[in-house]
Structure formats: structure tokens, C-alpha cells
Amino acid sequence: MSSRGGAPRVTAVTCVKNEGPFLLEWVAFHRLIGVTDFLIYSNDCDDGTEPLLDALAPWGVVHLPNPARGRSYQMEALRHAARQEVVRGADWVWIADVDEFLNIHAPGHDIAALIAACGDVMAISVSFQFFANDGIGAFADAPVIGQFSRSHNPDLWGAETAIEVKTLVRRDFPLWYYGAHRPFFRTGLPGEERPRWCDGSGRAVPEVFRDAASPRWRLRVPAAGARQLATLNHYALRSLDSYLVKSDRGDVNRAGRVFAEDYWQERNDPAWQDLSIQRHLPALTAALAKMKADPRLGPCHAACVAAHRARIAALAADPATAALRARLSALPALPPGEAELRAELGLA
């Protein structure tokens, strides 16, 4: 199922709040790998994100204010998105956050190559790989995928051998509703009508995941061997400066979620180096230079960067944030529990 002479029409959907400095990279990168259209919902931004999104219209971006009336911002936006033509008319839909990058290993390294390698499936669920802070303190207006290269062992996150996913969804999926991590179909769907569904290696996902039959398996699949064709690089921390801004902002997708020590330490495991996504850096750098040279888009991006730097400076003067920065800086770059286990075993 494809358009434009064989290339699939792919729509990416996301929600943002004060992500202005990072938007150009995310849009440019996903255009390079085959996303043709974007539907981006903004949540009460005050850093220049909204004018920037409007200026991205020539790059295939549809910008809408988040329609949420409650406190489940992302799920309300996804229900709204399912009715929009930019989603309904797509061959495939990709739902991800602005700190998540689809890293395709299949030869060709784009979405069309991934789809071809996976065969006749209606959904492709790609496992998270959390990238550490790499000891970077200062925010830099430079590609995130070029700054951060270390992560946990991809087959093991802390003590977890099953890791959450994000999912590329084909138009003919028997959709009940889009979830942030995977689509859902109605319970009771006959077996022959249940979707053909694979992981990031093209293997059939476990039925317990496909059917959302267990709370543990609703959002995750076994990680071992699941990344031969693609993985999901998740830059949840970025620089310490930007993480403190993120912590101050709160979660864009749901109310009440706090980003602090536990979230940082769970994702700041630098045991593994993975440079594979940097195959895209030359093309990405050229695309970003072109975007920043645009007479409307360039100043919008610069304004977002200036606002981000101003917020960093304001937070640096706040005693509570300074204390949080000191605590985060002092934490070992180990997943929770590993430092205690090493001490118990007498390891350095």
C-alpha cells in the first residue's frame, strides 16, 4: 500500500510543549527517512514553539493546538488525530515523541526499506533504546543524534528483558484506537482478522502483546534479538541543562508526572556505544542548514534557542534547581540497584 510512485505516505504524529530548539532536527531527520507529513499538537507553549510549527508548514507540518479538555493530553490528541485527513489519508502512521528517533538498520535505512524487510504486516513495533547523558552539561544548538552515543545494553534495561515499543501502523490495521506506544483493536476480534504484527527484527510479536492480554505485555516485547531491522533511539535526557528545563516544564503528555532523580538514573546507563544513527548526520546537517537559512523558519528557530537559554539561566539562579543539578551530577552513571549490588559484591 503506497503512494507517489511506490514510496509510502507516512504521517508522524506527536505532542509538544516548549520543544522549540529540538523541532527542526526531529522534522528534518524524519523527512530524511521517509516521513512525508507531520501532525503536531502544541500544549500551551511559551518558548516560540507555536510560531516555529506554523513556519514549518512548507515542510509538511500540520500544527494544531492540543484539543484536550482533561489531563490526559496525549490520548485526547490521538483520538482527535485519528479523524484528521493527514492521518486518515496516510499509508502508515508513526506516533512518537520529539526526543525519539526511528533508527533503521535495514539496507536503505529508511521507512520504505523497513516496511519491505518486514513483509506483509499491519504493524511494526520497534523497541526503545535509552541514550545516556554522556556527561554533557551545557545545552548546544547542534544535532542531538551527534551529541549522545551511549546507552544501556539494548537487550537489557536495568533488570528488564522486555522493553517498551513505539509502533508504525498500516492503514488497514483493524483499529479501535491509537495508543501512544501501540494501536489497539477491539476484544473479541476473530483470530483470522487479528493483525499481522512484527517487532524490529521482522519477527511476529508475542500474541499476549498483540492482544493486550496482560498489563505487563501491553506496551513491551522481549528485547533480545528485536533490533536487527530497526531500533528507537530515545534521547530522554539530552544535556543536563535541557533536562532541568524539561523537569521544570513537566510531562507534555500527562499531568502530574515528575522528571527527577529516578527518571534520570534509570536512563543514564552508558554501558553501550551505538553510533549507527550517525550515518544520517551529513544529510541531516545539510537539511538543517537549509532550514535555518529560510527567512521565516530560521528566525523562529533562533528565538526558540534564545528562550531555552534564557530559561536555563533563570533556573540556574533558583536554589531548588541548583540543588537538583548537584544531585544529578553526583549520581553514578549506573541503573538503579547496580551500585548497591556492586558494593555488596565488593566490586569497584
Phi, psi and chi 1 to 4 in degrees:
 res  aa     phi    psi   chi1   chi2   chi3   chi4
   1 MET       -  112.1 -176.2  177.1  -63.2      -
   2 SER  -154.8  170.9   62.5      -      -      -
   3 SER  -137.6  178.4   59.6      -      -      -
   4 ARG    54.0   53.3  -58.2 -166.5  -40.6  160.3
   5 GLY    68.0   30.4      -      -      -      -
   6 GLY   111.7  -25.4      -      -      -      -
   7 ALA   -78.4  131.3      -      -      -      -
   8 PRO   -69.8  148.0   26.7  -34.2      -      -
   9 ARG   -85.7  117.9 -178.7  178.9  175.7 -172.8
  10 VAL  -120.3  124.6 -178.5      -      -      -
  11 THR  -108.6  126.1  -65.3      -      -      -
  12 ALA   -97.6  136.3      -      -      -      -
  13 VAL  -122.0  133.5 -178.6      -      -      -
  14 THR  -153.5  165.0 -165.6      -      -      -
  15 CYS  -119.0  142.0  -59.7      -      -      -
  16 VAL  -136.6  150.5  -61.1      -      -      -
  17 LYS  -142.8  114.7 -178.3  178.1  177.7   67.4
  18 ASN    54.0   48.3  -68.7   -6.5      -      -
  19 GLU  -108.9   18.4  -69.6  -81.1   10.2      -
  20 GLY   -49.9  -46.2      -      -      -      -
  21 PRO   -63.3  -18.4  -21.2   32.8      -      -
  22 PHE  -107.6   -3.3  -51.9  104.6      -      -
  23 LEU   -71.4  -42.0  -82.4  167.9      -      -
  24 LEU   -58.7  -44.3  -69.6 -164.0      -      -
  25 GLU   -62.0  -44.8  179.4 -175.9    5.8      -
  26 TRP   -63.6  -44.6 -166.1   77.8      -      -
  27 VAL   -66.6  -47.3  169.2      -      -      -
  28 ALA   -61.4  -44.7      -      -      -      -
  29 PHE   -60.7  -48.2  175.6   88.3      -      -
  30 HIS   -70.8  -27.9  -76.2   87.5      -      -
  31 ARG   -64.6  -39.0  -80.0  167.6   54.2   87.8
  32 LEU   -62.3  -34.0  -73.2  173.1      -      -
  33 ILE   -95.0    4.4   65.3  166.6      -      -
  34 GLY   117.2    2.0      -      -      -      -
  35 VAL   -70.3  129.9  171.8      -      -      -
  36 THR  -101.4  -26.2   54.2      -      -      -
  37 ASP  -142.1  152.4  -57.0  -84.1      -      -
  38 PHE  -132.4  137.7  -60.3   81.4      -      -
  39 LEU  -119.7  110.9  175.9   56.4      -      -
  40 ILE  -121.6  122.8  -57.9 -178.6      -      -
  41 TYR   -98.7  131.7  -68.6   92.8      -      -
  42 SER  -104.9  141.5   57.5      -      -      -
  43 ASN  -113.3   87.4  -69.4   -0.9      -      -
  44 ASP    49.3   54.8  -58.8  -37.3      -      -
  45 CYS   -79.2  149.5  -57.8      -      -      -
  46 ASP  -132.7   20.0   59.3   10.9      -      -
  47 ASP  -114.6   11.9   73.5  -25.8      -      -
  48 GLY    93.3    4.1      -      -      -      -
  49 THR   -59.3  -41.7  -75.3      -      -      -
  50 GLU   -67.3  -47.0  -70.5  163.4   -6.8      -
  51 PRO   -60.7  -35.3  -23.1   32.2      -      -
  52 LEU   -63.3  -44.1  176.5   62.5      -      -
  53 LEU   -63.0  -39.2  -71.7  172.9      -      -
  54 ASP   -63.7  -38.3  -68.3  -23.1      -      -
  55 ALA   -70.6  -16.4      -      -      -      -
  56 LEU   -84.8    2.6  -82.4  164.7      -      -
  57 ALA   -53.2  -42.6      -      -      -      -
  58 PRO   -64.5  -13.5  -22.8   35.2      -      -
  59 TRP   -98.0   18.6  -80.1  -95.6      -      -
  60 GLY    88.6   16.3      -      -      -      -
  61 VAL   -97.0  125.3  172.7      -      -      -
  62 VAL  -100.3  121.2  175.2      -      -      -
  63 HIS  -109.5  127.8  167.3 -140.8      -      -
  64 LEU  -133.4  147.2  -64.9  173.5      -      -
  65 PRO   -69.3  145.4   24.8  -32.8      -      -
  66 ASN   -61.8  128.6 -164.7  -48.7      -      -
  67 PRO   -82.6    4.6   33.0  -36.5      -      -
  68 ALA   -58.5  136.4      -      -      -      -
  69 ARG  -108.4  -18.6  -65.7  -67.7  179.1  -94.9
  70 GLY  -104.8 -144.9      -      -      -      -
  71 ARG  -116.8    4.9  -62.0  170.6   68.7   81.7
  72 SER   -99.8   74.1 -177.1      -      -      -
  73 TYR   -58.6  -44.9  -47.9  122.7      -      -
  74 GLN   -69.7  -45.8 -173.5  174.9   40.6      -
  75 MET   -65.7  -36.8  -68.8  -48.9  -59.5      -
  76 GLU   -66.6  -39.0  -67.8 -170.6   55.7      -
  77 ALA   -65.0  -40.4      -      -      -      -
  78 LEU   -67.0  -36.1  -67.2 -179.8      -      -
  79 ARG   -62.8  -40.8  -75.1 -164.5  -69.0  -89.4
  80 HIS   -66.3  -41.9 -173.3  -90.0      -      -
  81 ALA   -60.9  -36.8      -      -      -      -
  82 ALA   -60.4  -19.9      -      -      -      -
  83 ARG   -97.1   -3.1  -56.7 -169.6  -62.6  -89.6
  84 GLN   -86.3  143.1  -55.1  -51.9  -56.7      -
  85 GLU   -61.2  -34.8  178.1   55.5   32.0      -
  86 VAL   -63.6  -24.3   69.5      -      -      -
  87 VAL   -91.6  -47.4  170.4      -      -      -
  88 ARG   -62.5  -29.8  -67.9  172.0   59.6   85.9
  89 GLY   -90.4    0.1      -      -      -      -
  90 ALA   -81.5  151.5      -      -      -      -
  91 ASP   -75.3  -38.4  -60.9  -43.4      -      -
  92 TRP  -137.2  149.2  -67.4   80.1      -      -
  93 VAL  -122.5  133.2  175.1      -      -      -
  94 TRP  -121.8  117.3  171.9 -116.0      -      -
  95 ILE  -109.7  118.4  -63.9  167.3      -      -
  96 ALA  -155.7  169.2      -      -      -      -
  97 ASP   -96.7  167.5  -62.6  -24.7      -      -
  98 VAL   -74.2  -11.4  172.1      -      -      -
  99 ASP   -99.2   14.5   55.7    5.1      -      -
 100 GLU  -118.6  129.8  -63.3  166.0   -3.2      -
 101 PHE  -126.7  124.8  -70.6   72.2      -      -
 102 LEU   -76.5  110.1 -178.8   55.2      -      -
 103 ASN  -102.4  103.2 -176.1   11.2      -      -
 104 ILE   -96.9  122.6  -62.6  170.8      -      -
 105 HIS   -94.6  -18.5  -52.9  -50.9      -      -
 106 ALA   -56.7  140.6      -      -      -      -
 107 PRO   -51.8  128.3  -27.4   36.2      -      -
 108 GLY   109.1  -32.6      -      -      -      -
 109 HIS    58.0   31.8  -52.5  -60.8      -      -
 110 ASP  -135.2  175.9   61.2   13.1      -      -
 111 ILE   -64.8  -38.5  -69.1  172.5      -      -
 112 ALA   -59.4  -40.5      -      -      -      -
 113 ALA   -66.0  -40.0      -      -      -      -
 114 LEU   -63.6  -45.4  174.8   61.9      -      -
 115 ILE   -60.9  -44.7  -67.8  166.9      -      -
 116 ALA   -62.8  -39.9      -      -      -      -
 117 ALA   -69.9  -28.8      -      -      -      -
 118 CYS   -84.5  -16.3  -71.0      -      -      -
 119 GLY    79.8 -155.0      -      -      -      -
 120 ASP   -83.9   78.8 -176.0   19.5      -      -
 121 VAL  -122.8  158.7  -65.3      -      -      -
 122 MET  -100.5  -11.5  -61.3  176.7 -177.8      -
 123 ALA  -154.2  142.6      -      -      -      -
 124 ILE  -127.5  113.3  -56.1  168.4      -      -
 125 SER  -100.9  121.4  -74.1      -      -      -
 126 VAL  -109.8  130.0 -178.2      -      -      -
 127 SER   -77.0  143.7  -61.7      -      -      -
 128 PHE   -64.6  147.3  -82.2   93.8      -      -
 129 GLN  -135.7  111.9 -173.8  170.8  -19.0      -
 130 PHE   -85.8  122.7  -64.7  102.1      -      -
 131 PHE   -94.8  134.5  -82.5   72.3      -      -
 132 ALA   -76.7  172.4      -      -      -      -
 133 ASN   -73.7  -20.2  162.2 -101.2      -      -
 134 ASP    59.8   20.5  -77.9   19.4      -      -
 135 GLY    73.0   16.9      -      -      -      -
 136 ILE   -88.7  118.9  -64.5  175.6      -      -
 137 GLY   -90.2  -46.1      -      -      -      -
 138 ALA   -91.3  138.2      -      -      -      -
 139 PHE   -65.4  138.1  162.1   73.4      -      -
 140 ALA  -131.2  137.3      -      -      -      -
 141 ASP   -80.8   75.2 -179.8   20.9      -      -
 142 ALA  -148.1  157.7      -      -      -      -
 143 PRO   -55.3  128.6  -28.8   37.0      -      -
 144 VAL   -60.7  -39.5  167.3      -      -      -
 145 ILE   -67.1  -16.1   68.4  166.5      -      -
 146 GLY   -93.0  -16.2      -      -      -      -
 147 GLN   -91.3  -32.0  -65.3 -177.5   65.7      -
 148 PHE  -120.9  122.1  -54.4   96.8      -      -
 149 SER  -131.2    1.7   64.8      -      -      -
 150 ARG  -114.5  142.8  -55.9 -160.1   70.8   88.2
 151 SER  -145.9  177.9   76.2      -      -      -
 152 HIS   -65.9  166.0   57.2   93.9      -      -
 153 ASN   -55.0  123.2  178.8  -27.1      -      -
 154 PRO   -58.7  -23.0  -23.8   34.2      -      -
 155 ASP   -90.4   -1.2  -69.3  -13.4      -      -
 156 LEU  -151.3  121.6 -174.9   68.5      -      -
 157 TRP  -118.2  106.1  179.3   44.4      -      -
 158 GLY    61.6 -120.7      -      -      -      -
 159 ALA  -100.8    7.1      -      -      -      -
 160 GLU   -89.8  127.0  -67.4  -70.7  -19.0      -
 161 THR  -101.4   -7.2   58.0      -      -      -
 162 ALA  -116.6  131.4      -      -      -      -
 163 ILE  -125.5  147.5  -62.0  177.9      -      -
 164 GLU   -63.3  161.9  -68.7 -177.8  -10.7      -
 165 VAL  -130.8  165.7  -61.6      -      -      -
 166 LYS  -123.4  156.2  -70.3  -68.5  175.7   81.8
 167 THR  -132.0  131.9  -55.8      -      -      -
 168 LEU   -88.8  125.1 -170.9   63.7      -      -
 169 VAL  -119.5  127.8 -174.4      -      -      -
 170 ARG   -82.4  154.5 -159.6  166.4   79.0  178.7
 171 ARG   -55.1  -35.8 -179.9 -168.3  -66.3  175.4
 172 ASP   -90.8   11.2   58.9  -11.2      -      -
 173 PHE   -57.9  135.3 -173.4   95.1      -      -
 174 PRO   -74.0   72.7   28.7  -35.6      -      -
 175 LEU   -73.7  131.7 -173.9   69.8      -      -
 176 TRP   -95.6  -55.3  179.6   21.8      -      -
 177 TYR  -158.7  156.1   67.9   91.3      -      -
 178 TYR   -81.3  129.9  -72.0  114.2      -      -
 179 GLY   -99.6  167.0      -      -      -      -
 180 ALA   -65.7  -29.8      -      -      -      -
 181 HIS  -105.8  -27.5  -68.0 -100.9      -      -
 182 ARG  -163.4  156.3   47.0   82.3   54.5   88.2
 183 PRO   -81.7  162.2   32.2  -35.2      -      -
 184 PHE  -124.9  144.2  -67.3   86.0      -      -
 185 PHE  -115.8  161.5   53.7   88.5      -      -
 186 ARG   -66.0  143.4  -66.7 -172.0 -178.2  -82.7
 187 THR   -64.6  148.7   56.4      -      -      -
 188 GLY    87.4    1.5      -      -      -      -
 189 LEU   -63.9  129.2 -166.0   69.2      -      -
 190 PRO   -55.4  149.1  -23.5   32.7      -      -
 191 GLY   -54.9  -39.9      -      -      -      -
 192 GLU   -71.6  -14.3   66.8  -85.6    9.9      -
 193 GLU   -99.3   -4.6  -63.7 -179.5   22.1      -
 194 ARG   -73.1  145.1  -62.7 -172.4 -176.9 -169.4
 195 PRO   -70.2  147.7   24.4  -34.3      -      -
 196 ARG   -77.5  128.1  -61.4  176.9  -61.1  -80.1
 197 TRP  -147.4  131.7 -163.9  -31.6      -      -
 198 CYS  -129.3  168.2   72.4      -      -      -
 199 ASP   -94.2 -169.5   66.8    9.5      -      -
 200 GLY   -74.0    4.0      -      -      -      -
 201 SER  -112.6    4.8  -72.5      -      -      -
 202 GLY    82.4    7.3      -      -      -      -
 203 ARG   -86.0  146.4  -52.0  175.5  -56.0 -176.0
 204 ALA   -58.6  133.2      -      -      -      -
 205 VAL   -71.1  156.2  -63.9      -      -      -
 206 PRO   -59.7  143.7  -22.4   33.0      -      -
 207 GLU   -60.1  -34.9  -70.9 -175.0    6.0      -
 208 VAL   -63.1  -32.4   67.7      -      -      -
 209 PHE   -74.8  -51.1  166.6   82.0      -      -
 210 ARG   -53.4  -43.9 -178.5 -162.7   63.8 -172.4
 211 ASP   -88.6    2.2  -61.4  -15.5      -      -
 212 ALA    49.5   45.8      -      -      -      -
 213 ALA   -86.0   -7.0      -      -      -      -
 214 SER  -146.7  137.2  160.0      -      -      -
 215 PRO   -54.3  -38.3  -27.1   35.3      -      -
 216 ARG   -64.7  -32.7  170.6  171.0  168.6   74.7
 217 TRP  -105.3   11.6  -67.2  100.8      -      -
 218 ARG   -68.8  -34.2  -77.6  169.2   61.6   88.8
 219 LEU  -120.6    1.9  -53.7  180.0      -      -
 220 ARG  -138.3  154.5   64.0 -171.4   71.0 -159.5
 221 VAL  -130.7  161.0  -59.3      -      -      -
 222 PRO   -56.5  132.8  -25.7   35.7      -      -
 223 ALA   -82.1  -31.6      -      -      -      -
 224 ALA   -61.1  123.9      -      -      -      -
 225 GLY    74.6   12.1      -      -      -      -
 226 ALA   -94.3    9.1      -      -      -      -
 227 ARG  -125.0   21.8  -54.4  166.5 -171.0  -87.3
 228 GLN   -65.6  -32.7  -67.7 -179.9   18.8      -
 229 LEU  -103.3  -28.9  -59.0  175.5      -      -
 230 ALA  -165.9  154.1      -      -      -      -
 231 THR  -138.5  168.0 -168.4      -      -      -
 232 LEU  -113.5  103.5 -176.0   67.0      -      -
 233 ASN   -74.0  117.8  -73.4   24.1      -      -
 234 HIS  -113.3  109.1 -171.0 -173.7      -      -
 235 TYR   -96.7   69.7  -58.1   93.3      -      -
 236 ALA   -73.9  -21.2      -      -      -      -
 237 LEU  -100.6  -47.9  -54.9 -176.6      -      -
 238 ARG    55.7 -147.5  -56.6 -174.7 -176.9  123.1
 239 SER   -73.3  159.8   69.0      -      -      -
 240 LEU   -62.4  -39.2 -177.8   51.7      -      -
 241 ASP   -54.9  -50.9  -81.2  -11.8      -      -
 242 SER   -69.8  -31.8  -67.8      -      -      -
 243 TYR   -65.0  -38.7 -175.6   77.2      -      -
 244 LEU   -65.4  -35.9  -66.8  171.2      -      -
 245 VAL   -65.2  -42.4  173.4      -      -      -
 246 LYS   -61.9  -42.9  174.9  177.4  178.6  173.2
 247 SER   -62.9  -40.2 -179.9      -      -      -
 248 ASP   -67.2  -37.5  176.6   67.2      -      -
 249 ARG   -70.1  -39.3  177.3 -156.4   71.5 -166.7
 250 GLY    87.1  178.2      -      -      -      -
 251 ASP   -76.0  130.6 -165.0  -14.2      -      -
 252 VAL   -71.5  -22.3   62.7      -      -      -
 253 ASN  -100.5  -24.0  -68.0  -37.8      -      -
 254 ARG  -155.6  147.2   60.5 -176.1 -174.6  -90.4
 255 ALA   -74.6  149.8      -      -      -      -
 256 GLY    88.1   -4.9      -      -      -      -
 257 ARG   -84.2  133.2 -171.9 -177.2 -169.3 -169.4
 258 VAL  -110.5  134.7  175.8      -      -      -
 259 PHE  -103.2  108.5  -60.8  113.3      -      -
 260 ALA  -145.7 -140.1      -      -      -      -
 261 GLU   -63.2  -47.0  -73.3   97.7  -33.8      -
 262 ASP   -62.4  -45.9  -71.2  -10.8      -      -
 263 TYR   -60.9  -43.4 -173.6   94.1      -      -
 264 TRP   -61.3  -51.4  172.6  -84.8      -      -
 265 GLN   -68.2  -35.4 -167.1  168.9   12.6      -
 266 GLU   -61.4  -29.0  -73.9  169.5   -4.1      -
 267 ARG  -108.1    0.2  -70.7  156.3  179.7   80.0
 268 ASN  -104.8   53.6 -165.5   30.4      -      -
 269 ASP  -107.4  107.7  178.7   -3.8      -      -
 270 PRO   -96.2   29.3   36.4  -34.0      -      -
 271 ALA   -65.9  -21.5      -      -      -      -
 272 TRP  -127.2  135.2 -164.3  -88.8      -      -
 273 GLN  -103.0  131.9 -173.8  171.3   48.2      -
 274 ASP  -137.7  107.6 -174.5  -14.0      -      -
 275 LEU  -101.1    6.9  -59.8  171.4      -      -
 276 SER   -60.9  -36.8   59.8      -      -      -
 277 ILE   -68.0  -19.2 -159.6  168.8      -      -
 278 GLN   -71.9   -2.4  -65.8 -175.3   13.7      -
 279 ARG   -58.9  -23.5   63.0  172.3   69.5   93.7
 280 HIS   -91.2   -5.5  -65.2  -70.5      -      -
 281 LEU   -58.9  -44.7  -99.0  179.0      -      -
 282 PRO   -59.7  -47.1  -26.4   36.9      -      -
 283 ALA   -67.2  -37.2      -      -      -      -
 284 LEU   -65.4  -43.5  177.2   62.2      -      -
 285 THR   -60.4  -41.5  -59.8      -      -      -
 286 ALA   -65.8  -41.3      -      -      -      -
 287 ALA   -64.8  -41.1      -      -      -      -
 288 LEU   -66.1  -39.0  -73.5  171.5      -      -
 289 ALA   -60.8  -41.0      -      -      -      -
 290 LYS   -65.7  -41.9 -176.9  175.5  180.0 -180.0
 291 MET   -66.0  -43.0  -65.0  169.4   91.5      -
 292 LYS   -69.9  -20.8  -69.6  177.9 -177.9 -179.5
 293 ALA   -82.2  -10.1      -      -      -      -
 294 ASP   -66.6  132.8 -179.6   83.9      -      -
 295 PRO   -66.0  -20.3   19.3  -30.6      -      -
 296 ARG   -98.1  -45.5 -178.2 -177.9  178.1 -165.1
 297 LEU   -70.7  -41.5 -170.0   56.3      -      -
 298 GLY   -56.8  -51.5      -      -      -      -
 299 PRO   -62.7  -33.1  -26.5   35.9      -      -
 300 CYS   -64.6  -43.2  -73.0      -      -      -
 301 HIS   -63.4  -44.8  172.6   75.2      -      -
 302 ALA   -60.0  -37.2      -      -      -      -
 303 ALA   -66.0  -38.7      -      -      -      -
 304 CYS   -66.1  -41.8  -70.7      -      -      -
 305 VAL   -62.3  -43.1  168.8      -      -      -
 306 ALA   -63.0  -40.8      -      -      -      -
 307 ALA   -65.4  -38.8      -      -      -      -
 308 HIS   -64.3  -43.8 -167.4   68.5      -      -
 309 ARG   -64.4  -38.1  -66.4 -169.4 -171.5  -78.9
 310 ALA   -65.2  -38.2      -      -      -      -
 311 ARG   -69.1  -38.4 -169.9   62.7 -167.3  148.8
 312 ILE   -58.5  -45.1  -70.8  167.5      -      -
 313 ALA   -64.8  -40.8      -      -      -      -
 314 ALA   -65.4  -41.1      -      -      -      -
 315 LEU   -68.4  -32.2  -70.4  171.6      -      -
 316 ALA   -62.4  -25.8      -      -      -      -
 317 ALA   -87.3   -4.1      -      -      -      -
 318 ASP   -91.6  123.0  173.5   62.3      -      -
 319 PRO   -59.3  -39.0  -24.8   34.2      -      -
 320 ALA   -66.1  -40.2      -      -      -      -
 321 THR   -70.2  -37.7  -55.7      -      -      -
 322 ALA   -61.5  -38.2      -      -      -      -
 323 ALA   -67.3  -40.2      -      -      -      -
 324 LEU   -63.3  -42.0  174.5   59.0      -      -
 325 ARG   -59.6  -42.9 -174.9 -173.4 -173.8   98.1
 326 ALA   -64.2  -40.7      -      -      -      -
 327 ARG   -65.9  -43.5  -68.5 -163.8  -58.3  -86.8
 328 LEU   -64.7  -40.4  -66.1  176.7      -      -
 329 SER   -63.5  -29.9  -62.0      -      -      -
 330 ALA   -85.5  -14.2      -      -      -      -
 331 LEU   -68.3  140.1  -74.7  172.3      -      -
 332 PRO   -67.8  148.0   26.0  -34.5      -      -
 333 ALA   -81.9   64.3      -      -      -      -
 334 LEU  -137.9  149.7  -63.6  168.7      -      -
 335 PRO   -67.0  155.8   22.2  -31.3      -      -
 336 PRO   -54.8  135.2  -25.7   34.5      -      -
 337 GLY    93.8  -23.6      -      -      -      -
 338 GLU   -72.7  -38.2 -173.6  166.7  -32.2      -
 339 ALA   -62.7  -41.5      -      -      -      -
 340 GLU   -65.6  -39.5  -66.4   81.6   -2.8      -
 341 LEU   -66.7  -40.1  178.3   59.7      -      -
 342 ARG   -63.5  -41.2  -69.4  175.2   67.2   86.0
 343 ALA   -63.9  -40.9      -      -      -      -
 344 GLU   -63.9  -34.3 -178.1  179.8  -29.1      -
 345 LEU   -86.7   -3.3  -63.0  173.7      -      -
 346 GLY    75.9   25.2      -      -      -      -
 347 LEU   -92.1  149.9  -59.5  172.9      -      -
 348 ALA   -72.1      -      -      -      -      -
